[in-house]
Amino acid sequence: MNKNLDIELFPSSLDGEIKSPPSKSLSHRALICAALSKGTSTISNLVYSDDVIATIKALELLGVKFEKNNDKITVNGVKKIKYQSKLVDCNESGSTLRFLIPLFSLSKKEVIFTGAKSLMNRPQSIYQDIFKKDNNVFNIDNNKITVNGSIKARTYILKGNVSSQFFSGLMFALPLIKGNSTIIIDGKLESKSYIDLTIDILEKFGIEIDEIENGYFIEGNQSYKPTNYTVEGDFSQAAFHLVGGVISGLVKVCDLVHTSKQGDRIIIEFIKQMKGKVIYLENGYITELSNTKSSTIDLADCPDLGPIITLLAALSKGTTHIKNISRLRLKESDRVKSTVSTLKKLGADIKSTKTEIIVTGKSTLLGGVTVDSYNDHRIAMMISMAALKCKNKIILTNANAVSKSYPGFFEDYKSLGGKYKII
């Protein structure tokens, strides 16, 4: 889609079948592991979203060679980290930035990371503390992060309520260092499923990380092994269409693995918890129009589901309490603010406190207004699903935000019966 795209969205119902786009989380991880493997790997079922492209371009600065072929990419990995001294532009991708900072530090050169202002404003104090403890450079200034000096094999103590991306970033790099390391979890660990995803893919590429009591043990001097890997469907993206089926019709989403380690697989349990109809298929799910009811939803391990589960609550009988929302404030937008203000503008009965979002459901929303995506892909997709249940059309500005993770979103939306018109 074009930049700064505005669209009209119309009330409609969904009826059809789509294939879930490949998991963005798994795509990042597979590309990094393949890049660190001496030899050739093939990653299949890949979509070149803005975030994935950011990771590919960054890895090219290490000397990694990529050959794109439709939904496959051949990766010729590197034996040693050799950084070509250029700016590492992470665009808006938090995964790219946080996964690669420790890895690029192994070059033992000054590395400058940059990206969109919204990304550079996201917290990086975990790495800042790590680098400064080892007498290395980690400076944030003028929309850039400058690092100089390698992370070391040692014991790391990380708070459990910080982004799992910091854990994963260390896990990609520490196995390559001489000497063993340990990551100790301080407090309750949130978003563990994302760390499990990292460990699972690392294992497929020949790297072992052992889970120990209250942390992880990482043996040094390991080597990545070339592997052919197929990315499975993405529950984070499928969640929008699955909820769309519940509120407005019938939707079949294929290429979803019931036993997936993706934490956002819990969207299925959330829908069932709210009395939504879910039919299990061998390779996915069907959801259909349901009289859903309020519930209590905990987002501690699945913050990316915040916008779409809040929409479902806005259309469910009773009052839903959505808890553990603090991580929503640190995304592409402040998703507490953007979700609550957008749904309120569309006619929902919704408010937020410091710790939760409280929604009293209605049968329909009013619409008839112009709303913005906040340049946030998940807000844009949530608004599109909300339009299905609005009495009047709505205008969505900056609809192109979906290209960050799901460039084909509106094509899939239209194929299911969603109605929109480019302004």
C-alpha positions as CSV (number, residue, x, y, z in Angstrom):
1,M,0.0,0.0,0.0
2,N,1.1,3.6,-0.6
3,K,2.4,5.7,2.2
4,N,-0.1,8.0,4.0
5,L,-3.0,6.1,2.6
6,D,-6.6,7.0,3.8
7,I,-9.5,4.7,3.3
8,E,-13.3,4.6,3.9
9,L,-14.4,1.5,5.8
10,F,-18.0,0.3,5.6
11,P,-20.2,-1.9,7.7
12,S,-20.2,-5.5,6.4
13,S,-20.0,-9.1,7.4
14,L,-17.2,-11.6,6.8
15,D,-17.6,-15.0,5.2
16,G,-14.6,-16.9,3.7
17,E,-11.2,-18.5,4.1
18,I,-7.7,-17.1,4.3
19,K,-4.2,-18.4,5.0
20,S,-2.6,-16.8,8.0
21,P,0.4,-14.7,7.2
22,P,3.7,-16.2,8.4
23,S,4.8,-15.3,12.0
24,K,6.7,-12.1,12.1
25,S,8.3,-13.2,15.4
26,L,9.5,-16.4,14.0
27,S,10.7,-14.8,10.8
28,H,13.0,-12.4,12.6
29,R,14.5,-15.3,14.7
30,A,15.0,-17.6,11.7
31,L,16.7,-15.0,9.6
32,I,19.1,-14.1,12.4
33,C,20.0,-17.8,13.1
34,A,20.5,-18.5,9.4
35,A,22.7,-15.4,9.1
36,L,24.9,-16.7,11.9
37,S,25.2,-20.2,10.3
38,K,28.3,-20.8,8.1
39,G,26.8,-22.2,5.0
40,T,23.4,-21.9,3.2
41,S,20.0,-22.0,4.8
42,T,16.5,-21.5,3.2
43,I,13.7,-19.8,5.0
44,S,10.3,-20.6,3.5
45,N,6.9,-19.0,3.9
46,L,8.3,-15.5,4.5
47,V,6.5,-12.2,3.9
48,Y,8.6,-9.1,3.3
49,S,6.9,-6.8,5.8
50,D,8.7,-3.6,6.8
51,D,10.0,-5.1,10.0
52,V,11.4,-8.2,8.3
53,I,13.0,-6.0,5.6
54,A,14.7,-4.0,8.4
55,T,16.2,-7.2,9.9
56,I,17.4,-8.4,6.5
57,K,19.1,-5.0,5.7
58,A,20.7,-4.9,9.1
59,L,22.2,-8.4,8.7
60,E,23.6,-7.5,5.3
61,L,25.9,-5.1,7.2
62,L,27.5,-8.2,8.8
63,G,28.3,-9.6,5.3
64,V,25.3,-11.9,5.1
65,K,24.1,-12.6,1.6
66,F,20.4,-13.0,0.8
67,E,18.7,-14.2,-2.3
68,K,15.0,-13.5,-2.4
69,N,12.6,-15.7,-4.3
70,N,8.9,-14.9,-3.8
71,D,8.0,-16.3,-0.3
72,K,11.4,-18.0,0.1
73,I,14.8,-16.5,0.9
74,T,18.2,-18.2,0.7
75,V,20.6,-17.1,3.4
76,N,24.4,-17.4,3.0
77,G,25.6,-17.0,6.6
78,V,28.9,-15.7,8.0
79,K,31.5,-17.5,10.0
80,K,32.5,-14.4,12.0
81,I,30.8,-11.1,12.9
82,K,32.4,-8.4,10.7
83,Y,30.5,-5.2,10.7
84,Q,30.5,-2.8,7.7
85,S,30.6,0.6,9.3
86,K,27.2,2.1,8.2
87,L,24.2,3.2,10.1
88,V,22.0,0.3,11.2
89,D,18.5,1.5,10.3
90,C,15.9,-0.5,12.2
91,N,13.0,1.6,10.9
92,E,10.2,0.9,13.4
93,S,11.2,-2.7,14.3
94,G,11.8,-3.2,18.0
95,S,12.8,-6.8,17.3
96,T,15.5,-5.7,14.9
97,L,17.0,-3.2,17.3
98,R,16.9,-5.3,20.5
99,F,17.8,-8.6,18.9
100,L,20.8,-7.2,17.1
101,I,22.5,-4.8,19.6
102,P,24.3,-7.6,21.5
103,L,25.1,-9.4,18.2
104,F,26.7,-6.3,16.5
105,S,28.6,-5.6,19.7
106,L,30.7,-8.7,19.0
107,S,32.3,-6.9,16.1
108,K,34.1,-4.8,18.8
109,K,33.6,-1.7,16.6
110,E,31.5,1.4,17.2
111,V,28.0,0.7,15.8
112,I,25.3,3.3,15.4
113,F,21.7,2.2,15.4
114,T,18.9,4.5,14.2
115,G,15.2,4.2,13.3
116,A,11.9,5.9,13.6
117,K,11.4,8.3,16.4
118,S,8.7,6.0,18.0
119,L,11.3,3.2,18.1
120,M,14.1,5.3,19.5
121,N,11.8,6.5,22.3
122,R,11.2,2.9,23.5
123,P,13.1,1.9,26.6
124,Q,16.6,0.6,26.2
125,S,17.8,0.9,29.8
126,I,18.4,-2.8,30.2
127,Y,21.2,-2.8,27.5
128,Q,22.4,0.6,28.7
129,D,23.0,-0.9,32.2
130,I,24.6,-4.0,30.7
131,F,27.1,-2.1,28.5
132,K,28.0,0.4,31.2
133,K,28.6,-2.4,33.8
134,D,31.2,-3.9,31.4
135,N,32.8,-0.4,30.8
136,N,31.5,-0.4,27.2
137,V,29.8,2.5,25.4
138,F,26.0,2.8,25.1
139,N,24.8,6.3,24.3
140,I,21.4,7.5,23.3
141,D,21.4,10.9,21.6
142,N,19.7,12.6,18.7
143,N,17.6,9.7,17.6
144,K,20.6,7.3,17.5
145,I,22.0,4.6,19.8
146,T,25.8,4.3,19.7
147,V,27.4,1.1,21.1
148,N,31.1,0.2,21.3
149,G,32.5,-2.8,23.0
150,S,31.5,-6.5,23.2
151,I,29.1,-8.0,25.6
152,K,30.9,-10.6,27.9
153,A,30.4,-14.1,29.1
154,R,29.1,-13.6,32.6
155,T,26.0,-13.7,34.8
156,Y,23.2,-11.3,33.8
157,I,20.3,-10.4,36.1
158,L,17.3,-9.2,34.2
159,K,14.0,-8.1,35.6
160,G,11.2,-10.4,34.6
161,N,8.7,-7.7,33.7
162,V,10.9,-6.1,30.9
163,S,10.5,-6.9,27.2
164,S,11.4,-10.5,26.4
165,Q,13.4,-9.0,23.4
166,F,16.3,-8.2,25.8
167,F,16.5,-11.9,26.8
168,S,16.4,-13.0,23.2
169,G,19.0,-10.5,22.1
170,L,21.5,-11.9,24.6
171,M,20.6,-15.5,23.7
172,F,21.5,-14.9,20.0
173,A,24.9,-13.5,20.9
174,L,26.2,-15.2,24.1
175,P,26.6,-18.7,22.6
176,L,29.2,-17.3,20.2
177,I,31.4,-16.0,23.0
178,K,34.2,-17.9,24.7
179,G,33.0,-18.8,28.2
180,N,29.6,-19.6,29.7
181,S,26.9,-17.2,30.7
182,T,23.8,-17.3,32.9
183,I,20.7,-15.1,32.7
184,I,19.0,-14.8,36.1
185,I,15.3,-13.7,36.2
186,D,14.6,-11.0,38.9
187,G,10.9,-11.3,39.8
188,K,8.1,-12.9,37.8
189,L,8.9,-13.5,34.1
190,E,6.4,-12.0,31.6
191,S,6.1,-12.9,27.9
192,K,8.0,-16.2,28.5
193,S,6.4,-17.6,25.4
194,Y,8.5,-15.3,23.3
195,I,11.7,-16.5,25.0
196,D,10.5,-20.1,24.4
197,L,10.2,-19.2,20.7
198,T,13.8,-18.0,20.6
199,I,15.1,-21.1,22.4
200,D,13.2,-23.4,20.1
201,I,14.6,-21.8,16.9
202,L,18.1,-21.7,18.3
203,E,17.9,-25.4,19.0
204,K,16.8,-26.0,15.3
205,F,19.9,-24.2,14.2
206,G,22.2,-26.1,16.5
207,I,22.4,-23.9,19.6
208,E,21.5,-25.2,23.0
209,I,20.2,-23.0,25.9
210,D,19.3,-24.7,29.1
211,E,16.4,-23.5,31.3
212,I,17.5,-23.6,34.9
213,E,15.8,-22.6,38.2
214,N,15.0,-19.0,37.8
215,G,16.9,-18.4,34.6
216,Y,18.9,-19.8,31.7
217,F,22.4,-21.3,31.2
218,I,24.2,-20.5,28.0
219,E,27.3,-22.5,27.0
220,G,29.9,-20.5,25.1
221,N,31.8,-21.4,21.9
222,Q,28.8,-22.9,20.2
223,S,28.2,-22.8,16.4
224,Y,25.1,-22.2,14.4
225,K,24.3,-24.9,11.8
226,P,22.7,-24.2,8.4
227,T,19.0,-25.3,8.4
228,N,16.1,-25.2,6.1
229,Y,13.2,-23.7,8.0
230,T,9.5,-23.0,7.2
231,V,7.8,-20.2,9.1
232,E,4.4,-21.2,10.6
233,G,1.3,-19.0,10.5
234,D,1.1,-16.0,12.9
235,F,-1.5,-16.1,15.7
236,S,-0.9,-12.3,16.4
237,Q,-2.1,-11.4,12.9
238,A,-4.7,-14.2,12.6
239,A,-6.3,-12.9,15.8
240,F,-7.9,-10.0,13.9
241,H,-9.6,-12.2,11.4
242,L,-10.6,-14.7,14.1
243,V,-12.3,-12.0,16.1
244,G,-13.8,-10.7,12.9
245,G,-15.6,-14.0,12.4
246,V,-16.9,-13.9,16.0
247,I,-18.4,-10.4,15.7
248,S,-19.5,-10.5,12.1
249,G,-19.9,-13.7,10.2
250,L,-17.8,-16.8,9.6
251,V,-14.0,-16.9,9.0
252,K,-11.7,-19.9,8.4
253,V,-8.1,-19.2,9.0
254,C,-5.6,-21.9,7.8
255,D,-1.9,-22.5,8.5
256,L,-2.2,-22.2,12.2
257,V,-0.5,-24.9,14.4
258,H,-2.6,-25.9,17.4
259,T,0.6,-26.8,19.4
260,S,2.5,-23.7,18.5
261,K,4.8,-22.1,21.0
262,Q,3.5,-18.6,20.0
263,G,2.1,-17.0,23.1
264,D,-0.6,-15.3,21.1
265,R,-2.2,-18.7,20.5
266,I,-4.1,-17.8,23.6
267,I,-6.5,-15.8,21.4
268,I,-8.4,-19.0,20.9
269,E,-8.8,-19.5,24.7
270,F,-9.8,-15.8,25.1
271,I,-12.5,-16.2,22.4
272,K,-13.8,-19.4,24.0
273,Q,-13.6,-17.7,27.5
274,M,-15.9,-15.0,26.1
275,K,-18.3,-17.6,24.7
276,G,-17.2,-17.2,21.1
277,K,-17.7,-20.2,18.8
278,V,-14.5,-21.8,17.7
279,I,-14.2,-24.9,15.4
280,Y,-10.9,-26.7,15.4
281,L,-9.6,-27.8,12.0
282,E,-6.5,-29.9,11.2
283,N,-4.6,-26.8,10.1
284,G,-6.4,-23.9,11.6
285,Y,-9.7,-22.7,13.0
286,I,-13.2,-21.5,12.1
287,T,-14.8,-18.7,14.1
288,E,-18.4,-17.7,13.6
289,L,-20.9,-15.1,14.7
290,S,-21.5,-15.4,18.5
291,N,-23.3,-13.8,21.4
292,T,-20.1,-13.1,23.4
293,K,-20.0,-12.3,27.1
294,S,-17.7,-10.2,29.2
295,S,-14.7,-11.7,31.1
296,T,-11.4,-10.9,32.8
297,I,-8.5,-10.9,30.4
298,D,-4.8,-10.9,31.4
299,L,-2.4,-9.5,28.9
300,A,0.8,-10.1,30.8
301,D,2.1,-12.7,28.3
302,C,0.3,-11.5,25.2
303,P,0.3,-7.6,25.0
304,D,0.0,-7.6,21.2
305,L,-3.6,-9.0,21.6
306,G,-4.6,-5.9,23.5
307,P,-6.3,-3.9,20.7
308,I,-8.3,-6.7,19.2
309,I,-9.4,-8.3,22.4
310,T,-10.5,-4.9,23.6
311,L,-12.7,-4.6,20.5
312,L,-14.2,-8.0,21.2
313,A,-15.0,-6.8,24.7
314,A,-16.6,-3.6,23.3
315,L,-19.1,-5.9,21.5
316,S,-19.7,-8.4,24.3
317,K,-22.5,-8.4,26.9
318,G,-21.4,-7.1,30.3
319,T,-18.3,-5.5,31.6
320,T,-14.8,-6.8,30.7
321,H,-11.7,-6.0,32.8
322,I,-8.4,-6.2,30.8
323,K,-5.5,-6.4,33.2
324,N,-1.7,-6.1,33.0
325,I,-1.7,-3.4,30.4
326,S,1.5,-1.6,31.2
327,R,3.5,-3.1,28.3
328,L,0.8,-1.8,25.8
329,R,2.0,1.7,26.5
330,L,5.5,0.9,25.1
331,K,4.6,-0.2,21.6
332,E,4.4,1.6,18.2
333,S,1.9,3.8,19.9
334,D,0.7,4.0,23.5
335,R,-1.8,1.3,22.8
336,V,-3.8,1.9,26.0
337,K,-4.4,5.5,24.8
338,S,-4.8,4.7,21.1
339,T,-7.1,1.8,21.7
340,V,-9.3,3.4,24.3
341,S,-9.6,6.8,22.5
342,T,-10.3,5.2,19.2
343,L,-13.0,2.9,20.4
344,K,-14.5,5.7,22.5
345,K,-14.7,7.8,19.3
346,L,-16.4,4.9,17.5
347,G,-19.1,4.8,20.3
348,A,-17.8,2.2,22.7
349,D,-18.3,2.4,26.5
350,I,-14.7,2.2,27.5
351,K,-12.2,3.7,30.0
352,S,-8.8,3.0,31.4
353,T,-7.0,3.2,34.7
354,K,-3.3,2.9,35.4
355,T,-3.6,-0.9,35.6
356,E,-6.6,-2.0,33.4
357,I,-9.0,-1.2,30.6
358,I,-12.6,-1.5,31.5
359,V,-15.2,-2.0,28.7
360,T,-19.0,-2.4,28.9
361,G,-20.1,-4.0,25.7
362,K,-22.7,-2.9,23.2
363,S,-24.3,-4.8,20.3
364,T,-23.0,-2.3,17.7
365,L,-20.8,0.8,17.5
366,L,-21.8,4.1,15.9
367,G,-19.0,5.0,13.6
368,G,-19.5,8.0,11.3
369,V,-16.1,9.5,12.3
370,T,-12.6,9.8,11.1
371,V,-10.0,7.9,13.1
372,D,-6.2,7.6,12.7
373,S,-4.0,4.5,12.9
374,Y,-1.5,6.3,15.1
375,N,1.0,4.8,12.6
376,D,0.4,1.6,14.5
377,H,-0.3,-1.6,12.5
378,R,-2.4,-3.3,15.2
379,I,-4.5,-0.2,15.7
380,A,-5.2,0.0,11.9
381,M,-6.2,-3.6,11.8
382,M,-8.4,-3.3,14.9
383,I,-10.2,-0.3,13.4
384,S,-10.9,-2.3,10.2
385,M,-12.5,-5.0,12.2
386,A,-14.5,-2.4,14.3
387,A,-15.9,-1.0,11.0
388,L,-17.7,-4.3,10.5
389,K,-20.0,-3.5,13.5
390,C,-20.4,0.2,13.0
391,K,-23.8,1.7,12.0
392,N,-22.0,4.2,9.8
393,K,-18.9,4.2,7.6
394,I,-15.7,5.4,9.1
395,I,-12.6,7.0,7.6
396,L,-9.2,5.5,8.6
397,T,-6.2,7.7,8.0
398,N,-2.7,6.3,7.6
399,A,-4.1,2.8,6.9
400,N,-0.7,1.9,5.3
401,A,0.6,1.2,8.9
402,V,-0.4,-2.4,8.3
403,S,2.7,-2.8,6.0
404,K,4.9,-2.9,9.1
405,S,3.9,-6.5,9.8
406,Y,1.1,-7.6,7.4
407,P,1.3,-6.0,3.9
408,G,-1.5,-8.2,2.6
409,F,-4.0,-7.4,5.4
410,F,-6.5,-5.4,3.3
411,E,-6.4,-7.9,0.4
412,D,-7.3,-10.7,2.9
413,Y,-9.9,-8.4,4.5
414,K,-11.5,-7.8,1.2
415,S,-11.5,-11.4,0.2
416,L,-13.4,-12.3,3.4
417,G,-16.1,-9.6,2.6
418,G,-14.7,-6.6,4.3
419,K,-15.6,-3.4,2.4
420,Y,-13.3,-0.4,2.0
421,K,-12.5,2.2,-0.6
422,I,-9.3,4.1,-1.1
423,I,-9.8,7.9,-0.8
